Amino acid sequence: MSQVFHQLLETLLAEREHFNRIWFAGDHVTPPPFSYQVNFPRLEMVISGEYLNELEDPDHGITEVKIMAGDALYIPPNSWNKPNWDTDCSVLSLLFGKRQLGFSLVSKAKGQTNFYDIQKHSIQTRTGFAIDHILAALNALAKEPLQKPMDEHLLQALMSYCQQMLATPSDTNKKRSEDLYQGICIYIQENFHRPITRDSIAKRFNITPNHLSRLFRQQGHMRMADYITWVRIERAKFMLKKYTFRLNEVATRCGFQDVNYFYRVFKNKTGMTPSDYRGRD
């Protein structure tokens, strides 16, 4: 799988010396429901077709944009975007977690309910390397109103770094298990607001549910269900402080279908109610 993404990045670097346009997501406007909003940066590049998105606009609040092949979308930590997948498009996403570097390629046909091609891969990231400085610079540039030439150079450097990371040998069973575990963690962090289950996650990664549970016992510090809850509660804490959502909306946006259940879980995990947490200094 790593070879697929390595070749794809190699092709993009060779073909796209310049991006047609670089879009940046923001975090000042309250995001619409079911937006993608996580605490790590992401880079999305349109391989083919038209990728419709709702993004924050400095002048108009929220606007729908059409991101074309040859364009890139950079989403800083805790910024958001909301894709509209009702078009023909293929999108490559790079996800820069604290411990993992994720790769995702998804393709969608207009009018079809499901994606016809989904490929995912993850590797452990390295700290203290140039990537930290590249991401910090991009996060700062995302706040600028106009695109600068430096934006493009930084994205090219980011792609080159990811390609080099993929070229690093990874042929031990232990390493492959670690990469799979990290990839599943990224998937959960991306999709915490959806009704994800052990079975649905196992199907997405083409493994059995028992293998998935065993992977979390071996690689993680908690059961998979507890990890999903932890991610959702951490995002709920962020939303309670960042936005003025009512509690039922916080619950829904964090994947809890019942506000009373959300209330009980939040209090159990944090020792205080959601309202008390919001009012705490």
Residue pairs with C-beta under 8 A, 6 or more apart in sequence:
1 119
1 120
1 121
2 121
2 123
2 166
2 170
3 166
4 105
4 119
4 121
5 92
5 103
5 105
5 119
5 121
5 162
5 166
6 163
6 166
6 167
8 47
8 92
8 105
9 159
9 162
9 163
9 166
10 163
12 45
12 47
12 92
12 159
13 156
13 159
13 160
13 163
16 70
18 152
19 70
19 71
19 72
19 152
19 155
20 68
20 70
20 71
21 67
21 68
21 70
21 71
21 72
21 147
22 71
22 72
22 73
22 74
22 147
22 151
22 152
22 155
23 53
23 55
23 65
23 67
23 71
23 72
23 73
23 74
24 73
24 74
24 75
24 76
24 79
24 141
24 142
25 55
25 56
25 73
25 74
25 75
25 76
25 79
25 80
25 81
25 142
26 55
26 56
26 58
26 79
26 80
26 142
27 37
27 56
27 76
27 78
27 79
27 80
28 56
29 56
29 61
29 62
30 243
30 244
30 245
31 37
31 80
31 82
32 54
32 62
32 82
33 249
33 252
33 253
34 82
34 193
34 253
35 54
35 80
35 81
35 82
36 42
36 75
36 80
36 81
36 82
36 83
36 190
37 78
37 79
37 80
37 235
38 77
38 78
38 189
38 190
39 77
39 78
39 189
39 234
39 238
40 77
40 95
40 96
40 97
40 98
40 189
41 74
41 75
41 76
41 77
41 95
41 96
41 135
41 138
41 139
42 74
42 75
42 93
42 94
42 95
42 96
43 72
43 73
43 74
43 75
43 93
43 94
43 96
43 155
43 158
43 159
44 51
44 67
44 72
44 73
44 74
44 75
44 81
44 91
44 92
44 93
44 94
45 71
45 72
45 73
45 91
45 92
45 93
45 94
46 67
46 68
46 69
46 70
46 71
46 72
46 89
46 90
46 91
47 69
47 90
47 91
47 92
47 105
48 69
48 88
48 89
48 90
49 69
49 87
49 88
49 89
49 90
50 66
50 67
50 68
50 87
50 88
50 89
51 66
51 67
51 68
51 71
51 73
51 83
51 87
51 89
51 91
52 64
52 65
52 66
52 67
52 83
52 84
52 85
52 86
52 87
53 64
53 65
53 67
53 73
53 81
53 82
53 83
53 84
54 62
54 63
54 64
54 65
54 81
54 82
54 84
55 62
55 63
55 64
55 65
55 73
55 81
55 82
56 62
56 79
56 80
57 63
58 145
64 84
67 73
72 155
73 81
74 138
74 142
74 151
74 155
75 81
76 138
76 139
76 142
77 139
78 238
78 242
79 142
85 108
85 115
86 110
86 111
87 108
87 110
88 108
88 109
88 110
89 107
89 108
90 105
90 106
90 107
90 108
90 117
91 105
91 106
91 107
92 103
92 104
92 105
93 102
93 103
93 104
93 105
93 106
94 101
94 102
94 103
94 158
94 159
94 162
95 101
95 102
95 103
95 104
95 186
95 190
96 102
96 125
96 131
96 135
97 125
97 182
97 185
97 186
97 189
98 125
99 124
99 125
99 182
100 122
100 123
100 124
100 125
100 179
100 182
100 183
100 185
100 186
101 122
101 123
101 124
101 125
101 162
101 165
102 120
102 121
102 122
102 182
102 183
102 186
103 119
103 120
103 121
103 122
103 162
103 166
104 118
104 119
104 120
105 117
105 118
105 119
105 120
106 115
106 117
106 118
106 119
107 115
107 116
107 117
107 118
108 115
108 116
109 116
118 204
120 183
120 187
120 204
120 205
121 179
121 183
122 179
122 180
122 182
122 183
122 184
122 186
123 165
123 166
123 168
123 170
123 179
123 182
124 178
124 179
124 182
125 131
125 165
126 165
129 161
130 157
130 161
131 158
131 161
134 154
134 157
134 158
134 161
135 158
137 150
137 154
138 151
138 154
138 155
138 158
141 148
141 150
141 151
141 154
170 176
170 179
177 215
177 218
177 219
178 219
180 205
180 207
180 215
181 215
181 216
181 218
181 219
181 220
183 205
184 201
184 205
184 212
184 215
184 224
185 220
185 227
187 201
187 204
187 205
188 196
188 201
188 227
188 228
188 231
189 231
192 228
192 231
192 232
192 235
192 254
192 255
193 235
193 252
193 253
193 254
193 255
194 255
195 255
195 257
196 228
196 255
198 209
198 212
198 213
198 224
198 225
199 209
201 212
201 224
202 208
202 209
202 211
202 212
205 212
207 215
212 224
213 223
213 224
216 222
216 223
216 224
216 227
217 223
220 227
222 230
228 255
229 265
229 269
230 269
232 254
232 255
232 256
233 254
233 265
233 266
233 269
233 270
235 253
235 254
236 250
236 251
236 254
236 262
236 266
236 274
237 270
237 277
239 245
239 250
239 253
239 254
240 250
240 274
240 277
240 278
241 278
245 253
247 259
247 262
247 263
247 274
247 275
248 259
250 262
250 274
251 257
251 258
251 259
251 261
251 262
251 263
254 262
256 262
256 265
262 274
263 273
263 274
266 273
266 274
266 277
267 273
267 274
270 277
272 280
